[in-house]
Amino acid sequence: MDEIRDAISKTLEDPQWFFTNILHFPLMDWQLEAINAVLDIRRSNDGLPTVVNHEAKARITIRSCHGTGKTQFLACFLHVWNFVHYGKIACTAPKQDQLLKRLLPRYRLAYSEAKPF
């Protein structure tokens, strides 16, 4: 149990550790900034120093062109969020195919390649 608490603390301090050591997914700079922006909400609530999102705003958007890794990032981020917070995540998209044919297969792929914890 202490091992899991230590890993959660380490993930909150350095999310790159989780992506590299658990998911085996190297982060690009913009992906690390986005994950830190979302985790800053949790850090702020826990009284920890924030990294990017100093006001702990809950709405974060990622806008970019096709093929930049947004879907893969989101699939891996869902794993980080479930690791740090116990619970369920609601995922929505304009079309059901975006969830069933894009996001969920990448989510399952990340899970299958992840280190068991």
C-alpha distances in whole Angstrom, upper triangle without the diagonal:
4,5,5,6,9,10,11,13,14,15,17,19,20,20,22,19,17,21,22,19,17,20,23,25,27,28,31,32,32,29,27,29,29,25,25,27,25,22,24,24,21,21,24,23,20,23,22,25,26,27,30,30,31,32,29,31,30,32,32,34,35,38,40,42,41,39,37,33,33,32,29,28,27,26,23,23,22,19,18,18,16,13,14,15,14,18,21,23,27,29,33,36,39,40,38,38,36,33,34,36,34,31,29,30,29,25,25,26,24,21,23,23,19,17,14,11
4,5,5,6,8,10,10,12,14,15,16,18,19,21,18,17,20,21,18,17,20,23,25,26,27,30,31,31,28,26,28,28,24,24,26,25,21,23,24,20,20,23,22,18,21,20,23,24,25,28,29,29,31,28,30,29,32,32,34,35,38,39,42,41,39,37,34,33,32,30,28,28,27,24,23,23,20,18,19,18,14,14,16,16,20,23,25,29,30,34,37,41,41,39,40,38,35,36,37,35,32,31,32,30,27,27,28,25,23,24,24,20,18,16,12
4,6,5,6,9,10,10,12,14,15,16,16,18,15,14,17,17,14,14,17,19,21,23,24,27,28,29,26,24,26,26,22,22,25,24,20,22,23,20,20,23,22,20,22,20,23,24,24,27,28,29,31,28,30,29,31,31,33,33,36,37,39,39,36,34,31,30,30,27,25,26,24,21,21,21,18,16,18,16,13,13,16,16,20,22,24,28,29,33,35,39,40,38,38,36,33,34,35,33,30,28,29,27,24,24,25,22,20,21,21,17,14,13,9
4,5,5,6,9,10,10,12,14,15,15,17,14,12,16,17,14,12,15,18,20,22,22,26,27,27,24,22,24,24,20,20,23,21,17,20,21,17,18,21,20,17,20,19,21,22,23,25,26,27,28,25,27,26,28,28,30,30,33,35,37,36,34,32,28,28,27,25,23,23,21,18,18,17,14,13,14,13,9,10,12,12,16,19,20,24,26,29,32,36,36,34,35,33,30,30,32,30,27,25,26,24,21,22,22,19,17,19,19,15,13,12,8
4,5,5,6,9,10,11,12,14,14,17,14,13,17,18,16,15,18,20,22,23,23,26,26,27,24,22,23,23,19,19,21,20,16,18,19,15,15,18,17,14,17,16,18,20,21,23,24,24,26,23,26,24,27,27,29,30,33,35,37,37,35,33,30,29,28,26,24,23,23,20,19,18,16,14,14,14,10,9,11,12,16,19,21,24,26,30,33,36,37,36,36,34,31,32,34,32,28,27,29,27,23,24,25,22,20,23,22,18,16,15,12
4,5,5,6,9,10,11,12,13,15,12,12,16,16,14,14,17,19,20,21,22,25,25,26,23,20,22,23,19,18,21,20,16,18,19,16,15,19,18,15,17,15,18,19,20,23,23,24,26,23,26,25,28,27,30,30,33,34,37,37,35,32,29,28,28,26,24,24,23,20,19,20,17,14,16,15,12,11,14,15,19,22,23,27,28,32,34,38,38,37,37,35,32,34,35,32,29,28,29,27,24,25,25,22,21,23,22,18,16,15,12
4,5,5,6,9,10,10,10,12,9,8,12,13,11,10,13,15,17,18,18,22,22,23,20,18,20,20,16,16,19,18,15,17,18,15,15,19,19,16,18,16,18,18,19,21,22,23,25,23,25,24,26,25,27,27,30,31,34,33,31,29,25,25,25,22,20,20,20,16,16,16,13,11,13,13,9,9,12,14,17,20,20,24,25,29,31,35,35,34,34,32,29,30,31,29,25,25,26,23,21,22,22,18,17,19,18,14,13,13,10
4,5,5,6,9,10,9,12,11,9,12,14,13,12,14,17,18,19,18,21,22,22,19,17,18,18,14,14,17,15,12,14,15,12,12,15,15,13,15,13,16,16,17,19,19,21,22,19,22,21,23,22,25,25,28,30,32,32,30,28,25,24,24,22,19,19,18,15,14,14,12,9,10,10,7,6,9,11,15,17,18,21,23,26,29,32,33,32,32,30,27,29,30,28,24,24,25,23,20,21,22,18,17,20,19,16,15,14,11
4,5,5,6,9,10,13,11,11,14,15,14,14,17,19,19,20,19,22,21,22,20,17,18,18,15,14,16,15,12,13,14,11,10,14,14,11,13,11,13,14,15,18,18,19,21,18,21,21,23,23,25,26,29,31,33,34,32,29,26,25,26,24,21,21,21,18,16,17,15,12,13,14,11,8,12,14,17,20,20,24,25,29,31,35,36,35,35,33,30,32,33,30,27,27,28,26,23,25,25,21,21,23,22,19,17,18,15
4,5,5,6,7,10,7,8,11,12,11,12,14,16,17,17,16,19,19,20,18,15,17,17,14,13,16,16,12,14,16,13,12,16,17,14,15,13,14,14,14,17,19,19,22,20,22,22,24,23,25,25,28,29,32,32,30,27,24,24,24,22,19,20,20,17,15,17,15,12,13,15,11,10,14,16,19,22,22,25,26,29,31,35,36,35,35,32,30,32,32,30,26,26,27,24,22,24,24,20,20,22,20,17,16,17,14
4,5,5,5,8,6,6,9,11,10,10,12,14,14,15,14,17,17,17,15,12,14,14,11,10,13,13,9,12,14,12,11,15,16,14,16,13,14,13,13,15,17,18,20,18,20,19,21,20,22,21,25,26,29,29,27,24,21,20,21,19,16,16,17,13,12,13,11,8,10,12,9,8,11,14,17,19,18,22,22,25,27,31,32,31,31,28,26,28,29,26,23,23,24,21,19,21,21,17,17,20,18,15,14,15,13
4,6,6,10,9,9,12,14,14,14,15,17,17,17,15,18,17,17,15,12,13,13,10,9,11,10,7,9,11,8,7,11,12,10,12,9,10,10,10,13,14,15,17,14,17,17,19,18,20,21,24,26,29,29,28,25,22,21,22,20,17,17,18,15,13,14,13,9,10,12,10,8,11,14,17,19,18,21,22,25,27,31,32,32,32,29,27,29,30,27,24,24,26,23,21,23,23,19,20,23,21,18,18,19,16
4,6,9,9,10,13,14,14,15,17,18,18,17,15,18,16,17,16,12,13,14,11,9,12,13,9,10,13,11,9,12,14,12,12,9,9,9,9,12,14,15,18,16,19,19,21,20,22,22,25,27,30,30,29,25,23,23,24,22,19,19,20,17,15,17,16,13,14,16,14,11,15,18,21,22,22,25,25,28,30,33,35,35,35,32,30,32,33,30,26,27,28,25,23,26,25,22,22,25,23,20,19,21,18
4,5,6,8,9,10,11,13,14,15,14,13,12,14,13,15,13,9,11,13,10,9,12,13,10,11,14,13,12,15,17,15,16,12,12,11,10,13,15,16,19,17,20,20,21,19,21,21,24,25,27,28,26,23,20,20,21,19,16,18,18,15,14,16,15,11,13,16,13,12,16,19,21,23,22,25,25,27,29,32,34,33,33,30,28,30,31,27,24,25,26,23,21,23,23,19,20,23,20,17,17,19,18
4,5,5,7,9,10,10,11,12,11,11,10,12,12,13,10,8,10,11,7,7,11,11,9,11,14,13,12,15,17,16,17,14,14,13,11,13,14,17,19,17,19,18,19,17,19,18,21,22,24,25,23,20,17,17,18,16,13,14,15,11,10,13,11,8,10,13,11,10,14,17,19,20,19,21,21,24,25,29,30,29,29,26,24,27,27,24,21,22,22,19,17,20,19,16,17,19,18,15,15,17,16
4,5,5,6,8,10,10,10,9,8,7,10,10,12,10,7,10,11,9,9,13,13,12,14,17,16,15,19,21,20,21,17,17,15,13,14,17,19,22,20,21,21,22,19,20,18,21,21,24,24,21,18,16,16,18,15,12,14,15,12,11,14,13,10,13,16,14,14,17,20,22,22,21,24,23,26,27,30,31,30,30,26,25,27,27,23,21,22,22,19,18,20,19,15,17,19,16,14,15,17,17
4,6,5,6,8,9,9,10,10,10,13,14,16,13,11,14,15,12,12,16,16,14,16,19,17,16,20,21,20,21,18,18,17,15,17,19,21,24,22,24,23,24,22,23,22,25,25,27,27,24,22,19,19,20,17,15,17,17,13,13,15,13,11,14,15,13,13,17,19,22,23,22,25,25,28,29,32,33,32,32,29,27,28,28,25,23,23,23,20,19,20,19,15,16,18,16,13,12,15,14
4,6,5,5,7,8,9,10,10,14,15,16,13,11,14,14,11,12,16,15,13,16,18,16,16,20,21,19,21,18,19,18,16,18,20,22,24,21,23,22,23,21,22,21,24,24,26,26,23,21,18,18,18,15,13,14,14,10,10,12,9,7,11,12,9,10,14,16,18,19,19,22,21,25,26,30,30,29,29,26,24,25,25,23,20,20,20,17,15,17,16,12,13,15,13,10,10,12,11
4,6,6,5,6,5,6,7,11,13,14,10,9,13,13,10,12,15,15,14,17,19,18,18,21,23,22,24,21,21,19,17,18,20,22,25,22,23,22,22,20,20,19,21,21,23,22,20,17,14,15,15,12,10,12,11,8,9,11,9,8,12,13,12,13,16,18,20,20,19,21,20,23,24,28,28,27,26,23,22,23,23,20,17,18,18,14,13,15,14,10,12,14,11,9,10,13,13
4,6,6,5,5,6,8,11,13,15,13,11,15,16,13,15,18,18,17,19,22,21,21,24,25,24,26,23,22,21,19,20,22,25,27,25,26,25,26,23,24,22,24,24,25,24,21,19,16,17,18,14,13,15,15,11,12,15,13,12,15,17,14,16,19,21,23,23,22,25,24,27,28,31,31,30,29,26,25,26,25,22,20,21,20,17,16,17,15,12,13,15,12,10,10,14,14
4,6,6,8,9,12,15,17,19,16,15,18,19,16,17,20,20,18,21,23,21,21,25,26,24,26,23,23,22,21,22,24,27,29,27,28,27,28,26,26,25,27,27,28,27,24,22,19,20,20,17,16,18,16,13,14,16,13,12,16,16,13,15,19,20,22,23,23,26,25,28,29,33,33,32,31,28,26,27,27,24,22,22,21,18,17,17,16,12,13,14,11,8,8,11,11
4,6,8,11,13,16,18,20,16,15,19,18,15,17,20,19,17,20,22,20,21,24,25,23,26,23,24,23,22,23,24,27,29,26,27,26,27,25,25,24,27,27,28,27,24,22,19,19,19,15,14,16,14,10,12,13,10,10,13,13,11,13,16,17,19,20,20,23,22,26,27,31,30,29,28,26,24,24,24,22,19,19,18,16,14,14,13,10,10,11,9,5,5,8,8
4,5,9,11,14,17,18,14,14,17,17,14,17,19,18,17,21,22,21,22,25,26,25,27,24,25,23,22,23,24,27,29,26,27,25,25,23,23,21,24,24,25,23,20,19,15,16,15,12,11,13,11,7,10,11,8,9,13,13,11,14,17,18,19,19,18,21,20,23,24,27,27,26,25,22,20,21,21,18,16,16,15,12,11,11,10,6,7,9,7,4,6,9,11
4,7,10,13,16,17,14,14,18,18,16,18,21,20,19,22,25,23,24,27,28,27,29,26,26,25,23,24,25,28,30,28,29,27,27,25,25,22,25,24,25,23,20,18,15,17,16,12,12,15,13,10,13,15,12,12,16,17,15,17,20,22,23,23,22,24,23,26,26,29,29,28,26,24,23,23,22,20,18,18,17,13,13,14,11,8,10,11,7,7,8,12,13
4,6,10,13,14,11,11,15,15,13,16,18,18,18,21,23,22,23,26,27,27,28,26,25,23,21,21,23,26,28,26,26,25,25,22,21,19,21,20,21,19,16,14,11,13,13,9,9,12,11,8,11,13,12,12,15,16,15,17,20,22,23,22,21,23,21,23,24,27,27,26,24,22,20,21,20,17,16,16,15,12,12,14,11,8,11,12,9,9,11,15,16
4,7,10,12,10,10,13,14,13,15,18,18,18,20,23,23,23,26,27,27,28,25,24,22,19,19,22,25,27,25,26,25,25,21,21,18,20,19,20,19,16,14,11,13,14,11,10,13,13,11,12,15,14,14,17,19,18,19,22,24,25,25,23,25,23,25,25,28,28,28,27,23,23,24,23,20,18,19,19,15,15,17,15,12,15,16,13,13,14,18,19
4,6,8,6,6,10,10,10,12,14,15,15,17,20,20,20,23,25,25,26,23,22,19,16,16,18,21,24,22,22,22,21,18,18,15,17,16,18,17,15,12,10,11,13,10,8,12,13,10,11,14,14,13,16,18,17,18,21,23,24,24,22,23,22,24,24,26,27,27,26,22,22,24,23,19,18,19,19,15,16,18,16,13,16,18,16,15,17,20,20
4,6,5,6,9,10,11,12,14,16,17,18,21,22,22,24,26,27,27,24,22,20,16,16,18,21,24,22,22,22,21,17,16,14,15,14,15,16,13,10,9,11,13,12,9,13,15,13,13,17,17,16,18,21,21,21,23,26,27,26,24,25,23,24,24,26,27,28,26,23,23,25,24,20,19,21,21,17,18,21,19,16,19,21,19,18,20,24,24
4,5,5,6,9,10,11,12,15,15,16,19,21,20,22,25,25,25,22,20,17,14,12,15,18,21,20,20,21,20,16,16,13,15,14,16,17,16,12,12,13,16,14,12,15,17,15,14,18,19,17,19,22,22,21,24,27,28,27,25,26,24,25,25,27,29,30,29,25,25,28,26,23,21,24,24,20,21,24,22,19,22,24,22,21,23,26,26
4,5,5,6,9,10,10,13,14,15,18,19,19,21,23,24,25,22,20,17,13,11,14,17,19,18,18,18,16,13,12,9,11,11,13,15,14,10,10,10,13,13,10,13,15,14,13,17,18,16,18,21,21,21,23,26,26,25,22,23,21,22,22,24,26,27,26,22,23,25,24,21,19,22,23,19,20,23,22,19,22,25,23,22,24,27,27
4,5,5,6,9,10,11,12,14,16,17,18,20,22,23,24,21,19,16,14,12,14,17,19,18,17,17,16,12,12,9,12,12,14,15,14,10,9,8,11,10,7,9,12,10,9,13,14,13,14,17,18,17,19,22,23,22,19,21,19,20,20,23,24,25,24,20,20,23,22,18,16,19,20,16,16,19,18,16,18,21,19,18,20,23,23
4,5,5,6,9,10,10,12,15,16,15,18,20,20,21,18,16,14,11,10,12,15,18,16,17,17,17,13,14,12,15,15,18,19,17,14,12,12,14,13,10,12,14,12,10,14,15,12,14,17,17,16,18,22,23,23,20,22,21,22,23,26,27,28,27,23,23,25,25,21,19,21,22,18,18,21,20,17,19,22,20,18,20,22,22
4,6,5,6,9,10,10,13,15,14,16,19,19,20,17,15,12,9,7,9,12,15,14,14,15,14,11,12,11,13,14,17,19,18,15,14,13,16,15,12,13,16,14,12,16,17,14,15,19,19,17,19,23,24,23,21,22,21,22,23,25,27,28,28,24,24,27,27,23,21,23,24,21,20,24,23,20,22,25,23,22,23,26,25
4,5,5,6,9,10,12,14,14,16,18,19,20,18,16,13,11,8,9,13,14,13,12,12,11,8,9,8,11,13,16,17,17,13,12,10,13,13,9,10,13,12,10,13,15,12,13,16,17,16,17,21,21,20,17,19,17,19,19,22,24,25,25,21,20,24,24,20,18,20,22,18,18,21,21,18,20,24,22,21,23,25,24
4,5,5,6,8,10,11,12,14,16,17,18,16,15,12,10,9,10,13,15,13,13,12,13,10,11,11,14,16,19,20,19,15,13,12,13,13,9,9,12,10,7,10,12,9,10,13,13,12,14,17,18,18,16,17,17,19,20,23,25,25,25,21,20,23,23,20,17,19,21,17,16,19,19,16,18,21,20,18,20,21,21
4,5,5,6,9,10,9,12,14,14,15,13,11,8,6,6,7,10,13,11,12,12,13,11,13,13,16,18,21,23,22,18,17,15,17,16,13,13,16,14,11,14,14,11,12,15,15,13,15,19,20,20,18,20,20,22,23,26,28,28,29,25,24,27,27,24,21,23,24,21,20,23,23,19,21,24,23,20,22,23,22
4,6,5,7,10,10,11,13,15,15,13,12,8,7,5,5,8,10,8,8,9,10,8,10,11,15,17,20,22,22,18,17,15,17,17,14,13,16,15,12,14,16,13,13,16,17,14,16,19,20,20,18,19,19,20,21,24,26,27,28,24,23,27,27,24,21,23,25,22,21,24,25,21,23,26,25,23,25,26,25
4,5,6,8,9,10,12,14,15,14,13,10,10,9,8,11,11,8,8,7,9,7,10,12,15,18,21,22,22,19,17,15,16,16,13,12,14,13,10,11,13,11,9,13,14,12,12,16,16,16,14,15,15,17,19,22,24,25,26,22,21,24,25,22,19,21,23,20,18,22,23,20,21,24,24,21,23,24,23
4,5,5,6,9,10,11,12,11,11,8,9,9,9,11,12,9,11,10,12,11,14,15,19,21,24,25,24,21,19,17,18,18,14,14,16,14,10,12,13,9,8,12,12,9,10,14,16,16,15,17,18,20,22,25,27,27,28,25,23,26,27,24,21,22,24,21,19,22,23,20,20,24,23,20,21,22,20
4,5,5,6,8,10,10,8,8,5,7,7,6,7,9,6,9,9,12,11,15,16,20,22,25,27,26,23,22,19,21,21,17,17,19,17,14,16,17,13,12,15,15,12,13,17,18,19,18,20,20,22,24,27,30,30,31,28,26,29,30,27,24,25,28,25,23,26,27,23,24,28,27,24,25,26,24
4,5,5,6,9,10,10,10,8,10,10,7,9,8,5,7,7,10,11,14,17,20,23,26,28,28,25,23,20,22,22,18,17,19,18,14,15,17,14,12,15,15,12,12,15,16,17,16,18,19,21,23,26,28,29,30,27,25,28,30,27,24,25,28,25,23,26,27,24,25,28,28,25,26,27,25
4,5,5,6,9,8,10,9,11,12,11,11,12,8,11,10,13,14,17,19,23,25,29,30,29,26,24,22,22,22,19,18,19,18,14,15,15,12,10,13,13,9,9,13,14,16,15,18,19,22,24,28,30,29,31,28,26,29,30,28,24,25,27,25,22,25,26,23,23,27,26,23,24,24,22
4,5,5,6,5,6,6,9,11,10,10,11,9,12,12,15,16,19,21,24,27,30,31,30,27,25,23,24,24,20,20,21,19,16,17,18,14,13,15,15,11,12,16,18,19,19,21,23,25,27,31,33,33,34,31,29,32,33,30,27,28,30,27,25,27,28,25,25,28,28,24,25,25,23
4,5,5,6,7,6,10,11,9,8,8,6,10,11,15,15,19,21,25,27,31,32,32,29,27,25,26,26,23,22,24,22,19,20,21,17,15,18,18,14,14,18,19,21,20,22,24,26,28,31,34,34,35,32,30,33,35,32,29,30,32,30,27,30,31,28,28,32,31,28,28,29,26
4,6,8,10,10,13,15,12,11,11,9,12,12,16,17,21,23,26,29,33,34,34,31,29,26,27,27,24,22,24,23,19,20,20,17,15,17,17,13,13,16,17,19,19,21,23,25,28,31,33,33,35,32,30,33,35,32,29,29,32,30,27,30,31,28,28,32,31,28,28,28,26
4,6,9,10,14,16,14,13,14,11,15,15,19,20,23,25,29,31,35,36,35,32,30,28,28,28,25,24,25,23,20,20,20,17,15,17,16,12,13,15,18,20,20,23,25,28,30,33,36,35,37,34,32,34,36,34,30,30,33,31,28,30,31,28,28,31,31,27,27,27,24
4,7,9,12,15,14,12,13,11,15,16,20,20,24,26,29,32,35,37,36,33,31,29,31,30,27,26,27,25,22,23,23,20,18,20,19,16,16,19,21,24,24,26,28,30,33,36,38,38,39,36,34,37,39,36,33,33,36,33,31,33,34,31,30,34,33,30,29,30,27
4,6,10,13,12,11,13,12,15,16,20,20,23,24,28,30,34,35,34,31,29,27,29,28,24,24,26,23,20,22,22,18,17,19,18,14,16,19,22,24,23,26,27,30,32,35,37,37,38,35,33,36,37,34,31,32,34,31,29,31,32,28,29,32,31,27,27,28,25
4,7,10,10,8,11,11,14,16,19,19,22,23,26,28,32,33,33,29,28,26,28,28,24,24,26,24,21,22,23,19,18,21,20,17,18,22,24,26,25,27,28,30,32,35,38,38,39,35,34,37,38,35,31,33,35,32,29,32,33,29,30,33,31,28,28,29,27
4,6,6,6,9,8,11,13,16,15,18,19,22,25,28,30,29,26,25,23,25,25,21,21,23,21,18,20,21,17,17,20,19,16,17,21,23,24,23,25,25,27,29,32,34,35,36,32,31,34,35,32,28,30,32,29,27,30,30,27,28,31,30,27,27,29,26
4,6,7,10,10,13,15,16,14,17,17,20,22,26,27,27,23,22,21,23,23,19,20,22,20,17,20,20,17,17,20,19,17,19,23,24,25,23,25,25,27,28,31,34,34,35,31,30,33,33,30,27,29,31,27,26,29,29,25,27,30,28,26,26,28,26
4,6,9,9,10,13,13,11,14,14,17,19,23,25,25,21,20,19,21,21,18,18,21,19,16,19,21,17,17,21,21,18,20,23,25,25,23,24,24,25,26,29,31,32,33,29,28,32,32,28,26,28,30,27,25,29,29,25,27,30,29,27,28,29,28
4,6,5,7,9,10,9,12,14,17,19,23,25,25,22,21,19,22,22,18,18,21,20,17,19,20,17,16,20,20,18,19,22,23,23,21,22,22,23,25,27,30,31,32,28,27,31,31,28,25,28,30,27,25,29,29,26,28,31,30,28,29,30,29
4,5,8,11,13,13,16,18,20,23,27,29,29,26,25,23,25,26,22,22,25,23,20,22,23,20,19,22,22,19,20,24,25,26,24,25,25,27,28,30,33,34,35,32,31,34,35,32,29,31,33,30,29,32,33,29,31,34,33,30,31,33,31
4,6,9,11,12,15,18,20,23,27,30,30,27,26,24,26,27,23,22,25,24,21,22,24,21,20,23,23,20,20,24,24,25,23,24,24,25,27,29,32,33,35,31,30,34,35,32,29,31,34,31,30,33,34,31,32,35,35,32,33,34,32
4,6,9,10,14,16,19,23,26,28,28,25,24,22,23,24,21,19,22,21,18,19,21,18,16,19,20,17,17,20,21,21,19,20,21,22,24,27,30,30,32,29,27,31,32,29,26,28,31,28,26,30,31,28,28,32,32,29,30,31,29
4,6,7,11,14,17,20,24,26,27,24,23,20,22,23,20,18,22,21,18,19,21,19,17,20,21,18,18,21,21,21,18,19,19,20,22,24,27,28,30,26,25,29,30,28,25,27,30,27,26,29,30,28,29,32,32,30,31,32,31
4,6,10,13,16,20,23,25,26,23,22,19,20,21,18,16,19,19,15,16,19,17,14,17,19,16,15,18,18,17,15,15,16,17,18,21,24,25,26,23,22,26,27,25,22,24,27,25,23,26,28,25,26,30,30,28,29,30,29
4,7,10,13,17,20,22,23,21,20,16,18,20,17,15,18,19,15,16,19,18,15,19,21,19,18,21,20,18,15,15,15,15,16,18,21,23,24,21,20,24,25,23,20,23,25,24,22,26,27,25,26,30,30,28,30,31,30
4,7,10,13,17,19,20,17,16,13,15,17,14,13,16,17,13,15,18,16,15,18,20,18,18,21,20,19,16,16,15,15,16,18,21,22,23,20,19,23,24,21,18,21,24,21,20,24,25,23,24,28,27,26,28,30,29
4,6,10,13,15,17,14,14,11,13,15,13,12,15,16,14,15,19,18,17,20,22,21,21,23,22,21,17,16,15,14,14,16,18,20,21,17,18,22,22,19,17,20,22,20,20,24,24,22,24,28,27,26,29,30,30
4,7,10,12,13,11,11,8,11,13,11,10,14,15,13,15,18,17,17,20,22,21,22,25,24,22,18,18,15,15,14,16,18,20,20,16,17,21,20,17,16,19,21,18,18,22,22,20,23,26,25,25,27,29,29
4,7,10,12,10,11,9,12,14,13,13,16,18,16,18,21,21,21,24,25,25,26,28,27,25,21,20,18,17,15,16,18,20,20,17,18,21,21,17,17,20,22,20,20,24,24,23,25,28,27,27,30,32,33
4,7,9,7,9,8,11,14,13,14,17,18,17,20,22,22,22,25,27,27,28,30,29,27,23,23,20,19,17,17,19,21,20,17,19,22,20,17,17,21,21,19,21,24,23,22,25,28,27,27,30,32,33
4,7,7,10,9,12,14,14,15,18,19,19,21,24,24,25,27,29,29,30,32,31,29,25,24,21,20,17,17,18,21,19,16,19,21,19,16,17,21,21,19,21,24,23,23,26,28,27,28,31,33,34
4,6,8,9,10,12,13,14,16,18,19,20,23,24,24,26,28,29,30,32,31,28,24,23,20,19,16,16,17,19,17,14,16,18,16,13,14,18,18,16,19,21,20,20,24,25,25,26,29,32,33
4,6,8,9,10,11,13,14,16,17,19,21,22,23,25,27,28,29,31,30,27,24,24,20,20,17,18,18,20,17,14,16,18,15,12,14,17,16,14,17,19,18,18,21,22,21,23,26,29,30
4,6,9,9,9,12,14,14,15,18,19,20,21,24,25,25,27,29,29,27,23,23,20,20,18,19,20,21,19,16,18,20,17,14,14,18,17,14,17,20,18,17,21,22,21,22,25,28,29
4,6,5,6,9,10,11,12,14,16,16,18,20,21,22,24,26,25,23,20,20,17,18,17,19,19,19,18,14,15,17,15,12,11,14,14,11,13,16,14,13,17,19,17,18,21,24,25
4,6,5,6,9,10,10,12,15,15,16,18,20,21,22,24,23,21,17,17,14,15,13,16,16,17,16,12,13,16,15,11,10,13,14,11,12,16,15,14,17,19,19,19,22,24,25
4,5,5,6,9,10,11,13,14,15,17,19,20,21,22,21,19,15,15,12,13,12,14,14,14,13,9,10,12,11,7,6,10,10,8,9,13,12,12,15,17,17,17,21,23,24
4,5,5,6,8,10,11,13,14,16,17,19,20,21,21,19,16,17,14,15,15,18,17,17,16,12,12,14,12,9,7,10,10,6,8,11,10,9,12,14,13,14,17,19,21
4,5,5,6,9,10,10,12,14,15,16,18,20,20,18,15,16,14,16,15,18,19,19,18,14,14,16,15,12,10,12,13,9,9,13,12,10,13,16,15,14,17,20,20
4,5,5,6,9,10,10,12,14,15,16,18,17,15,12,12,10,12,12,16,16,16,16,12,11,14,14,11,8,10,12,9,8,12,12,11,13,16,16,15,18,20,20
4,5,5,7,9,10,11,13,15,16,17,16,14,11,13,10,13,13,17,17,16,15,12,10,12,12,9,6,7,9,6,5,8,9,7,9,12,13,12,16,17,18
4,5,5,7,9,10,11,13,14,16,16,15,13,15,13,16,17,20,20,19,19,16,14,16,16,13,10,11,11,8,6,10,9,6,8,11,11,10,13,15,15
4,5,5,6,9,10,11,12,14,14,13,11,13,12,15,16,20,20,20,20,17,15,17,18,15,11,12,14,11,9,12,13,10,11,15,14,13,15,17,16
4,5,5,6,9,10,10,12,11,10,8,10,9,13,15,18,19,18,18,16,13,15,16,14,10,10,13,11,8,11,12,10,10,14,15,13,15,16,16
4,5,5,6,9,10,11,11,11,10,13,13,16,18,22,22,21,21,18,16,17,18,16,12,12,13,11,8,10,11,8,8,12,12,10,12,12,12
4,5,5,6,8,11,12,12,11,14,15,18,20,24,24,23,23,21,18,20,21,19,15,15,17,14,11,14,14,11,11,15,14,11,13,13,12
4,5,5,6,8,9,9,8,12,13,16,18,22,23,22,23,20,18,20,21,19,15,15,18,16,12,15,17,14,13,17,17,14,16,16,15
4,6,5,6,7,7,8,11,13,17,19,23,24,22,23,21,18,19,21,19,16,15,17,16,12,14,16,13,12,15,16,13,15,14,13
4,6,7,9,11,12,15,16,20,23,27,27,25,26,24,21,22,24,22,18,17,19,17,14,15,17,13,12,15,15,12,13,12,10
4,7,10,12,12,16,17,21,24,27,28,27,28,25,23,25,26,24,20,20,22,20,17,18,20,16,15,19,19,15,16,15,13
4,6,9,10,13,16,19,22,26,27,26,27,25,22,24,26,24,20,19,22,20,17,19,21,18,17,20,21,18,18,17,15
4,7,10,13,16,19,23,26,27,25,27,25,22,23,26,24,20,19,22,21,17,18,21,18,16,20,21,18,18,17,14
4,7,10,13,17,20,24,24,22,24,23,19,21,24,22,19,17,20,20,16,18,21,19,17,20,22,19,20,19,17
4,7,10,13,17,20,21,19,21,19,16,17,20,19,16,14,18,18,14,16,19,17,16,19,21,19,21,19,18
4,6,10,13,17,18,16,18,16,13,15,18,17,13,13,16,16,13,15,18,16,15,19,21,19,21,20,20
4,7,10,14,15,13,16,14,11,14,17,16,13,12,16,16,14,16,19,18,18,21,23,22,24,24,23
4,7,11,11,10,12,10,8,11,13,12,9,10,14,14,12,15,17,17,17,20,22,21,24,24,24
4,7,8,8,11,9,7,11,13,12,10,12,15,15,14,17,19,19,20,23,24,24,27,27,28
4,5,7,9,6,7,10,12,11,10,12,15,15,15,18,20,20,21,24,25,25,29,29,30
4,7,9,8,9,12,13,13,13,15,17,18,18,21,23,23,24,27,28,29,32,33,33
4,5,6,7,9,10,11,12,13,15,17,17,19,21,22,23,25,27,28,31,32,33
4,5,5,6,8,10,10,11,13,15,15,17,19,20,21,23,25,26,29,30,31
4,5,5,5,7,9,10,11,13,14,16,17,19,20,21,23,25,28,29,31
4,6,6,5,7,9,10,11,13,15,16,17,19,20,22,23,27,27,29
4,6,6,5,6,9,10,10,12,14,15,16,18,20,21,24,25,26
4,6,6,6,7,10,10,11,13,15,16,17,19,21,24,24,26
4,6,7,6,9,11,11,12,15,16,17,19,20,24,25,27
4,6,6,7,9,11,11,13,15,16,17,19,22,24,25
4,6,5,6,9,10,11,12,14,16,16,20,21,23
4,5,5,6,8,10,10,12,14,15,19,19,21
4,5,5,6,9,10,10,12,14,18,19,21
4,5,5,6,8,10,11,12,16,17,19
4,5,5,6,9,10,11,14,15,17
4,5,5,6,9,10,13,14,16
4,5,5,6,9,12,14,16
4,6,5,6,10,12,14
4,5,5,8,9,11
4,6,8,9,12
4,7,9,12
4,6,9
4,6
4
